[in-house]
Amino acid sequence: MPPEAGPRSPGWLGIIPILLLTASCQPESVPDAADSADEEAPGVVHVEPEAAEAWGLEVASPGRTTISAEIELPGVLTMNGNRTAEIAPLVAGQVAERMVDLGSRVVPGQVLVRLNAPEFTRAQTAFLRAHAQAELSQKDYERAVVLRDESAIEEREFLRRQSLFEQQVAELRSAEVILHSFGVDQERIQAITEGLDVNASVGDHSAVEPLLAIRSPIGGVVIQRNVILGDHVEPGDALFTVSDLSLLWAQLDAYEPQLPGLSPDAEVVIRTSAFPGRDFSGRVSVISDQVDAELRTILVRVEVSNPEGLLRPNMYVQGFVRARSPDQERIILPEDAVQLLEGRHVVFVALPPEPGEDHLLFQEREVVPGETLTEGRIILEGLDGTEQVVVKGAFTLKAEMTKGVGGHEHVH
């Protein structure tokens, strides 16, 4: 995914191809016999429309950028620790059902596995018993309130019933908290308590679930699965690892001299050899407060957007940390637009066509290039930004120009 383009992104993002006749390009360069050739300015090449189309020549206005500097840092992609969950049971049990596999996409709350867990059954039974006792104690307490108002009960007996009711409510809340720790939500607890028959045997109550459901707390992809049916698991055993891979971490290494050029929330472009020509956008989230004692590097963590899922943890990457100067725009061209010709850096500027001719005219223009950025090559001198410049196919055009012995060349 290309990095997000700001309001001053390079102008060649809107490149206009030279659309011409669909004839094939002739393999040889043939000089034109025009009488006016000797009067033309040096460094001008005439290109047949068919040749321009075959070469894929494209022209565009130079772009402008506010990027003032870039720092290149090597690194590796990792899972986002803030969007990764290692799922483990709280109690011992045996795997009875497995609902997902490696690579499965899950949503928050989705059941991953179910266990035969006696402790879970006991916890449900304890909750139901506490609920039944709290119900009976509440009725006894409410009756005591009426009797006290009628002076039909001693204060001591009233306080005893009140204390018993409060104790039963506390035990019910404790049992409810234990169920919550097993992943039982409030809606399910409400369903358990509704329709509870206090006169029925608690152990035989239909609300008791035989299996403990282990759910994913987050949405993402199952990237590790460590269980099979019948496995006996203990508390803390990692059964699954689920991670949201739409936002990864790039762990980049910076050296001490590069530290002044780094800042939190700085814009970063991530590139990998797995996807040449693709840029992935990111932002600096953490700059380590210490230098690695052995490597003498500083960890720079970057959050990398990965909506298409192309990037994967443990890929090697290059990160380009950008610094911008919004009040200082500079002209920029694709790196291939700048060619080295006889020791000079040149670009090829499109000229207006001559009257009555369909040849395309390009003239070499000497420029002074600056540093090379991920967006292209900075041009310090030689262009004012109003020209139409060859941004694709400039190397081929240079090769054709060097075939001639004069100041101009006609190419078919």
Secondary structure, 3 states (H helix, E strand, C coil): CCCCCCCCCCHHHHCEECCCCCCCCCCCCCCCCCHHHHHCCCCEEEECHHHHHHHCCEEECCEEECEEEEEEEEEEEECCHHHEEEECCCCCEEEEEECCCCCCEECCCCEEEEEECHHHHHHHHHHHHHHHHHHHHHHHHHHHHHHHHCCCCCHHHHHHHHHHHHHHHHHHHHHHHHHHHCCCCHHHHHHHHCCCCCCCCHHHCCCCCCCEEEECCCCEEEEEECCCCCCEECCCCCCEEEECCCEEEEEEEEEHHHHHHCCCCCEEEEECCCCCCCCEEEEEEEECCCCCCCCCEEEEEEEEECCCCCCCCCCEEEEEEEEECCCCCEEEECHHHCEEECCEEEEEEEECCCCCCCCEEEEEEECEEEEEECCEEEEEECCCCCCCEEEECHHHHHHHHCCCCCCEEEEC
